[in-house]
Amino acid sequence: MNTTITFVVIFVFFYTAGFAVTLWREKNKLGSAAVFLLAVSIVITPFFSVFR
């Protein structure tokens, strides 16, 4: 089960980081930074709740 959750978290991280890159290319720097922080929090949060 942990491997499934790990793959889902990695997929969501890359999808969100890709959206941040798209925003960066569209000259929306502030939005890109906010979405990248969201992507980082997506990676960190499961260690406090799922992977105990």
N, CA and C of each residue as an Amber inpcrd file, in Angstrom:
protein
   156
   0.8190000  -1.1900000   0.0000000   0.0000000   0.0000000   0.0000000
   0.8690000   1.2620000   0.0000000   1.9760000   1.2020000   0.7270000
   2.8570000   2.3750000   0.7670000   3.4620000   2.6790000  -0.5990000
   3.7350000   1.6450000  -1.3940000   4.2940000   1.9040000  -2.7190000
   3.2620000   2.5700000  -3.6230000   2.0000000   2.1930000  -3.5010000
   0.9440000   2.8310000  -4.2780000   0.8180000   4.3010000  -3.9170000
   0.8220000   4.5860000  -2.6400000   0.7270000   5.9710000  -2.1760000
   1.9490000   6.7580000  -2.6350000   3.1060000   6.1370000  -2.5970000
   4.3290000   6.8120000  -3.0380000   4.2470000   7.1820000  -4.5140000
   3.7850000   6.2560000  -5.3410000   3.6580000   6.5490000  -6.7780000
   2.6350000   7.6450000  -7.0370000   1.5350000   7.6420000  -6.2970000
   0.5170000   8.6820000  -6.4700000   1.0690000  10.0350000  -6.0620000
   1.7950000  10.0930000  -4.9600000   2.3830000  11.3570000  -4.5020000
   3.3990000  11.8710000  -5.5110000   4.2160000  10.9810000  -6.0390000
   5.2150000  11.3910000  -7.0430000   4.5270000  11.9010000  -8.3030000
   3.4760000  11.2090000  -8.7450000   2.7410000  11.6400000  -9.9320000
   2.1200000  13.0250000  -9.7230000   1.4730000  13.2230000  -8.5880000
   0.8430000  14.5210000  -8.3040000   1.8970000  15.6150000  -8.1960000
   3.0530000  15.3020000  -7.6200000   4.1260000  16.2900000  -7.5260000
   4.5860000  16.7230000  -8.9140000   4.8540000  15.7540000  -9.7970000
   5.3300000  16.1010000 -11.1330000   4.2750000  16.8480000 -11.9380000
   3.0180000  16.4790000 -11.7710000   1.9390000  17.1780000 -12.4690000
   1.8540000  18.6300000 -11.9970000   1.9180000  18.8450000 -10.6950000
   1.8410000  20.1910000 -10.1330000   3.0850000  20.9980000 -10.4730000
   4.2530000  20.3730000 -10.4240000   5.4840000  21.0770000 -10.7920000
   5.4680000  21.4470000 -12.2740000   4.9150000  20.5970000 -13.1030000
   4.7770000  20.9200000 -14.5230000   3.8620000  22.1090000 -14.7430000
   2.8050000  22.1940000 -13.9610000   1.9220000  23.3550000 -14.0470000
   2.6520000  24.6170000 -13.6000000   3.5150000  24.4950000 -12.5800000
   4.3070000  25.6440000 -12.1350000   5.2490000  26.1130000 -13.2400000
   5.8440000  25.1790000 -13.9690000   6.7240000  25.5370000 -15.0850000
   5.9260000  26.2360000 -16.1800000   4.7180000  25.7470000 -16.4450000
   3.8570000  26.3880000 -17.4450000   3.5280000  27.8160000 -17.0410000
   3.2130000  28.0180000 -15.7800000   2.9330000  29.3770000 -15.3060000
   4.1690000  30.2620000 -15.4310000   5.3440000  29.7140000 -15.1510000
   6.5810000  30.4780000 -15.2530000   6.8210000  30.9410000 -16.6960000
   6.5650000  30.0470000 -17.6410000   6.7470000  30.3880000 -19.0580000
   5.7460000  31.4440000 -19.5220000   4.5890000  31.5110000 -18.8750000
   3.5760000  32.5040000 -19.2250000   3.7870000  33.8140000 -18.4750000
   4.9430000  33.9630000 -17.8600000   5.3400000  35.1830000 -17.1480000
   4.4960000  35.4530000 -15.9020000   3.9550000  34.4060000 -15.2960000
   3.2180000  34.5380000 -14.0490000   4.1080000  34.0080000 -12.9290000
   5.0910000  34.8140000 -12.5470000   6.1220000  34.3620000 -11.6020000
   5.5610000  34.1140000 -10.2060000   4.6840000  34.9910000  -9.7250000
   4.1370000  34.8310000  -8.3770000   3.2650000  33.5730000  -8.2860000
   2.4360000  33.3580000  -9.2950000   1.6070000  32.1530000  -9.3210000
   2.4450000  30.8950000  -9.4190000   3.5160000  30.9700000 -10.1690000
   4.4050000  29.8280000 -10.3050000   5.0670000  29.4780000  -8.9720000
   5.4920000  30.4860000  -8.2560000   6.1090000  30.2400000  -6.9450000
   5.1040000  29.6280000  -5.9790000   3.8690000  30.1120000  -6.0030000
   2.8360000  29.5740000  -5.1140000   2.5250000  28.1200000  -5.4520000
   2.4230000  27.7970000  -6.7280000   2.1270000  26.4250000  -7.1360000
   3.3090000  25.5150000  -6.8230000   4.5360000  26.0080000  -6.9610000
   5.6900000  25.1820000  -6.6190000   5.7390000  24.9070000  -5.1150000
   5.3860000  25.8830000  -4.2880000   5.3050000  25.6360000  -2.8420000
   4.2140000  24.6170000  -2.5300000   3.1260000  24.6610000  -3.2620000
   2.0800000  23.6540000  -3.1120000   2.6160000  22.2710000  -3.4730000
   3.4100000  22.1800000  -4.5380000   3.9880000  20.9040000  -4.9460000
   4.9300000  20.3610000  -3.8730000   5.7000000  21.2320000  -3.2660000
   6.6060000  20.7960000  -2.1960000   5.8070000  20.3180000  -0.9860000
   4.7270000  21.0130000  -0.6670000   3.9070000  20.5830000   0.4700000
   3.2120000  19.2540000   0.1830000   2.9150000  18.9760000  -1.0940000
   2.3230000  17.6840000  -1.4590000   3.3050000  16.5510000  -1.1550000
   4.5880000  16.8070000  -1.3170000   5.5970000  15.7850000  -1.0340000
   5.8080000  15.6250000   0.4700000   5.7760000  16.7090000   1.2130000
   6.0930000  16.6660000   2.6410000   4.9330000  16.1390000   3.4870000
   3.7030000  16.4890000   3.1560000   2.5440000  16.1610000   3.9790000
   2.3530000  14.6690000   4.2500000   2.5130000  13.7750000   3.2880000
   2.2910000  12.3550000   3.5990000   3.2150000  11.7930000   4.6760000
   4.3680000  12.3940000   4.8750000   5.2570000  11.8880000   5.9200000
   4.7090000  12.1490000   7.3230000   3.7960000  13.1030000   7.4520000
   3.1740000  13.3740000   8.7440000   1.8870000  12.5890000   8.9540000
   1.2740000  12.1210000   7.8550000  -0.0160000  11.4660000   8.0250000
  -0.0120000  10.0020000   7.5700000   0.4960000   9.7010000   6.4060000
   0.3640000   8.3560000   5.8350000   1.5340000   7.4570000   6.2030000
   2.7250000   7.9700000   6.1510000   3.9310000   7.1530000   6.3340000
   4.4140000   7.1200000   7.7830000   3.5260000   6.9810000   8.7240000
   3.9360000   6.9180000  10.1350000   4.3910000   5.5410000  10.5010000
